C-alpha cells in the first residue's frame, strides 16, 4: 500500500513500451508466417528465386555514374501523374463541394449528377471512356487522358470529404463572419476553409494514397508507369514474384512517405497528429 501523500509513479510509459514490444512481436510473427507460406508455396511449384537480377531493373552503373532503371523510370511517370492528378483533384473537389452547398439549383444538380455518375462507375471504364472517346474530341494524348480520368474519379470523393468538413463547422462561424461584414468569398477563404481543411486532412490524405495506387490502372492505355514497366520486365524475364514484390514495395515506400508528410502537416496545423484514414497514426 502506498503511503499517504506520496503519489504512485506513472505506469503509462511502462505500459506503452510493453504494448509496443507486443505489437512488434505480432508484426514479425505474421511477417515470418507470410514468408514461410510463400516459400512453401513457391517451393511446391519448383520456383527458383533470382533476387540478384532485380537491382539492374532499378538502376544501372557505368563507372562513377548511375542511371535509373526501368522501374525507377516508371516510378517517375507514376509520381508525375499522381502529383498533377492530386492538384486537379483538390481543385475539382473543392469546386464540386461549393456547388453542392450553393443556393443555385443548377449548380447543385450539376454537382449531384457528376458525383452519382463517377462514384457508381468503375475507374477502369472511365479511363477507357476518356482515352477512346473524350481524348480525340479534346485532342489530348494518353498522359493527359490519364490525369483527367484520375482527377474526375478522385475529385468526386474529395468533394464529399470537403463538403463534410465544411458543414461540420458550427453555424456561429458563419454568423461571426457575416457580422464582420465579410462576403461569401472572404468567409470561405479566411474563416471556413482553414478550419475545414484541418478536420478533413486525414481522409484527404487517404484519398491521395488511393490516387497513387489507382494510378496503376493507367498502364491499360499504354502509359509506361511503374506497373507497366513491371509487366514488361516480367514478360521478358519471367521473374514474376521478384518483380511484383519489388513494385509493391516501391508503392509502399511512396504511400508510407506520404503518410509521414501528412502527419507532419497535422502537427504543424493542430499541434498533435490526428488519427484518420490512409494509415496515418
C-alpha positions, -999 to 999 in steps of 0.1 A, spaced: 0 0 0 13 34 -10 20 59 18 -4 88 22 8 119 4 32 100 -18 18 97 -53 23 64 -72 48 65 -100 33 68 -135 29 34 -152 18 48 -186 53 48 -202 60 12 -190 26 0 -203 32 18 -236 66 2 -240 52 -32 -232 24 -28 -257 49 -16 -284 70 -47 -279 39 -69 -281 28 -52 -313 63 -55 -328 64 -92 -319 30 -98 -335 41 -80 -367 73 -100 -371 54 -132 -363 29 -125 -390 56 -114 -414 75 -146 -407 44 -167 -412 37 -150 -445 73 -156 -457 71 -192 -447 38 -198 -465 52 -180 -496 84 -201 -496 63 -233 -491 40 -224 -520 68 -214 -544 88 -245 -534 59 -267 -543 58 -250 -578 95 -256 -582 101 -218 -584 137 -206 -580 142 -172 -566 165 -149 -585 167 -117 -565 202 -110 -577 187 -100 -611 164 -73 -597 188 -44 -589 197 -38 -626 160 -30 -632 162 -4 -605 194 13 -615 225 8 -637 260 20 -631 287 29 -656 319 39 -639 311 65 -613 278 75 -629 245 57 -624 212 58 -643 177 50 -634 165 16 -645 131 9 -660 113 5 -626 126 39 -613 117 55 -647 82 41 -643 81 54 -608 89 89 -621 60 87 -645 37 74 -617 47 103 -594 42 129 -622 7 116 -630 -1 114 -593 10 149 -584 -8 165 -614 -39 145 -607 -38 154 -570 -37 191 -577 -66 188 -602 -85 166 -577 -83 192 -550 -95 220 -573 -123 198 -588 -133 185 -553 -135 220 -538 -155 234 -567 -179 205 -566 -183 208 -528 -191 245 -532 -216 237 -559 -233 212 -536 -236 239 -509 -247 266 -534 -282 282 -534 -284 277 -572 -305 247 -582 -284 243 -615 -251 242 -596 -264 216 -571 -279 195 -600 -246 195 -619 -226 186 -588 -250 158 -579 -251 144 -614 -213 144 -616 -210 127 -582 -235 100 -589 -220 93 -624 -184 90 -612 -190 71 -580 -212 45 -595 -190 35 -624 -156 17 -623 -124 37 -627 -112 14 -655 -143 21 -676 -138 58 -670 -102 57 -681 -112 38 -713 -140 64 -720 -117 94 -715 -90 78 -737 -110 64 -765 -140 88 -766 -131 121 -750 -94 123 -759 -100 125 -797 -126 152 -792 -104 172 -768 -72 165 -789 -52 152 -759 -28 123 -755 -26 93 -733 -8 111 -704 -34 140 -703 -62 114 -705 -48 95 -675 -46 127 -655 -81 137 -665 -96 104 -657 -79 101 -623 -88 137 -614 -125 131 -622 -126 99 -602 -108 111 -571 -124 145 -573 -158 130 -567 -147 115 -534 -126 145 -524 -157 167 -529 -178 148 -503 -149 149 -479 -145 187 -482 -183 192 -481 -185 171 -448 -157 193 -434 -174 225 -443 -209 215 -429 -193 202 -397 -184 237 -386 -207 254 -362 -231 279 -377 -217 305 -354 -186 307 -376 -208 319 -405 -227 343 -383 -195 358 -369 -180 363 -404 -212 380 -416 -212 402 -386 -177 414 -395 -190 423 -430 -173 396 -449 -188 384 -482 -192 348 -491 -158 346 -508 -139 361 -479 -158 340 -455 -148 308 -472 -112 319 -477 -105 333 -443 -128 315 -419 -144 284 -432 -119 266 -454 -89 270 -430 -109 252 -402 -124 226 -426 -90 216 -440 -77 208 -405 -107 185 -400 -106 167 -433 -68 164 -437 -66 127 -427 -93 115 -451 -79 137 -478 -45 120 -472 -62 86 -475 -77 98 -508 -43 109 -520 -28 75 -512 -57 58 -531 -49 80 -560 -13 68 -561 -25 32 -561 -53 38 -586 -27 53 -610 -15 18 -617 -46 14 -639 -33 39 -665 -10 11 -677 -40 -2 -696 -37 28 -720 -1 21 -728 15 46 -703 48 32 -691 43 39 -654 56 17 -626 31 -11 -632 35 -11 -669 73 -13 -666 68 -42 -642 46 -60 -667 71 -55 -694 100 -69 -673 80 -99 -662 71 -107 -698 108 -105 -708 124 -123 -678 96 -144 -662 107 -130 -628 71 -128 -617 74 -129 -579 106 -109 -576 94 -80 -599 59 -77 -585 71 -78 -549 96 -51 -558 69 -30 -574 46 -35 -544 75 -24 -521 80 8 -541 44 17 -539 45 10 -501 75 33 -497 58 61 -516 25 59 -498 41 55 -464 62 85 -471 31 105 -479 16 94 -446 46 108 -427 43 141 -447 6 145 -438 13 137 -401 39 164 -401 14 188 -415 -11 178 -389 14 185 -361 21 219 -377 -15 229 -381 -30 214 -349 -1 207 -326 -9 170 -324 -15 143 -350 -50 131 -358 -58 95 -364 -76 90 -396 -77 72 -430 -47 63 -451 -26 46 -425 -18 78 -406 -11 72 -369 
